[in-house]
């Protein structure tokens, strides 16, 4: 996992330490996207298309994403596929960093609490 400045959670003494770690860790992550990239095949709208008539259809890429509870797709030109793949990879990395930040943040908050003795 991309770890930013610190090597482990023991370095996170306060919530501001976690904020510093997170800000540094995500600073260079771009482009970002969520979803999945798929190669799909389908017929075109032209009448008497030889590829469609032969059953091979036409290939195109689509990015499938969710917005609210709805799933939709957006056409991705083949020349943009490598950049979109990188964006999805970075989006997954960003999600991992968000998950890690949550754990680090709660641990730091617990460290910042005044100690209470148990009876």
C-alpha positions as CSV (number, residue, x, y, z in Angstrom):
1,X,0.0,0.0,0.0
2,X,1.1,3.6,-0.7
3,X,2.1,4.8,2.8
4,X,3.1,8.4,2.5
5,X,5.4,9.8,5.2
6,X,5.0,7.3,8.0
7,X,5.8,3.6,8.0
8,X,3.2,2.5,10.6
9,X,0.4,3.7,12.8
10,X,2.7,4.0,15.8
11,X,3.9,7.3,14.2
12,X,0.4,8.7,14.5
13,X,0.4,10.3,18.0
14,X,-2.4,12.8,17.2
15,X,-5.2,13.3,14.7
16,X,-3.2,16.1,13.1
17,X,-0.4,13.5,12.5
18,X,-2.9,11.4,10.7
19,X,-4.1,14.4,8.7
20,X,-0.5,15.2,7.7
21,X,0.1,11.5,6.7
22,X,-3.1,11.4,4.6
23,X,-2.6,14.7,2.9
24,X,0.9,13.7,1.9
25,X,-0.2,10.2,0.8
26,X,-3.0,11.4,-1.5
27,X,-1.2,14.5,-2.8
28,X,0.2,12.9,-5.9
29,X,-2.7,10.6,-6.8
30,X,-4.2,11.7,-10.1
31,X,-6.2,10.9,-12.1
32,X,-8.8,9.1,-10.1
33,X,-12.0,7.3,-11.0
34,X,-14.2,4.5,-9.5
35,X,-16.0,1.9,-11.4
36,X,-15.0,-0.7,-13.9
37,X,-13.8,-0.6,-17.5
38,X,-15.3,-3.2,-19.8
39,X,-14.9,-4.1,-23.4
40,X,-18.3,-4.6,-24.9
41,X,-19.5,-5.9,-28.3
42,X,-22.7,-4.9,-30.0
43,X,-24.3,-4.1,-33.2
44,X,-24.2,-0.7,-34.8
45,X,-27.0,1.4,-36.2
46,X,-26.0,1.1,-39.8
47,X,-28.2,-1.0,-42.1
48,X,-26.4,-3.9,-43.9
49,X,-23.2,-3.6,-41.9
50,X,-20.9,-6.5,-42.8
51,X,-19.5,-6.9,-39.3
52,X,-23.0,-7.0,-37.7
53,X,-24.3,-9.3,-40.4
54,X,-21.3,-11.7,-39.8
55,X,-22.1,-11.7,-36.1
56,X,-18.8,-10.1,-35.0
57,X,-20.4,-6.8,-34.1
58,X,-18.3,-3.8,-33.0
59,X,-16.1,-3.5,-29.9
60,X,-16.1,-0.5,-27.7
61,X,-15.0,0.3,-24.1
62,X,-17.3,1.6,-21.4
63,X,-16.7,2.9,-17.9
64,X,-19.4,1.5,-15.6
65,X,-20.1,3.6,-12.5
66,X,-22.7,4.2,-9.8
67,X,-24.2,7.6,-9.1
68,X,-26.4,7.4,-6.1
69,X,-28.1,4.1,-6.5
70,X,-28.1,4.1,-10.3
71,X,-25.6,2.3,-12.5
72,X,-24.7,3.8,-15.8
73,X,-22.0,3.6,-18.4
74,X,-20.0,6.1,-20.4
75,X,-18.3,5.4,-23.7
76,X,-14.5,5.5,-23.5
77,X,-12.6,5.9,-26.8
78,X,-9.9,3.3,-27.2
79,X,-7.1,6.0,-27.2
80,X,-8.2,6.9,-23.6
81,X,-8.3,3.4,-22.2
82,X,-4.8,3.4,-20.6
83,X,-5.5,6.7,-18.8
84,X,-8.9,5.5,-17.6
85,X,-7.3,2.3,-16.4
86,X,-4.8,4.3,-14.4
87,X,-7.5,6.5,-13.0
88,X,-9.4,3.3,-11.8
89,X,-6.2,1.9,-10.3
90,X,-5.6,5.2,-8.5
91,X,-9.2,5.2,-7.3
92,X,-8.7,1.9,-5.7
93,X,-5.5,3.1,-4.0
94,X,-7.3,6.2,-2.8
95,X,-10.1,3.9,-1.2
96,X,-7.4,1.9,0.5
97,X,-5.8,5.1,1.9
98,X,-9.2,6.3,3.1
99,X,-9.8,3.0,4.9
100,X,-6.3,3.2,6.5
101,X,-6.9,6.8,7.5
102,X,-10.1,5.8,9.3
103,X,-8.2,3.2,11.4
104,X,-5.3,5.6,12.1
105,X,-7.7,8.5,12.9
106,X,-9.7,6.5,15.5
107,X,-6.4,5.2,17.1
108,X,-5.0,8.7,17.3
109,X,-8.3,10.0,18.8
110,X,-8.1,7.3,21.4
111,X,-4.5,8.3,22.2
112,X,-5.5,12.0,22.6
113,X,-8.2,11.1,25.2
114,X,-7.2,11.8,28.8
115,X,-6.5,8.5,30.5
116,X,-9.2,7.3,32.9
117,X,-8.6,4.8,35.6
118,X,-10.8,1.8,35.8
119,X,-12.1,0.7,39.1
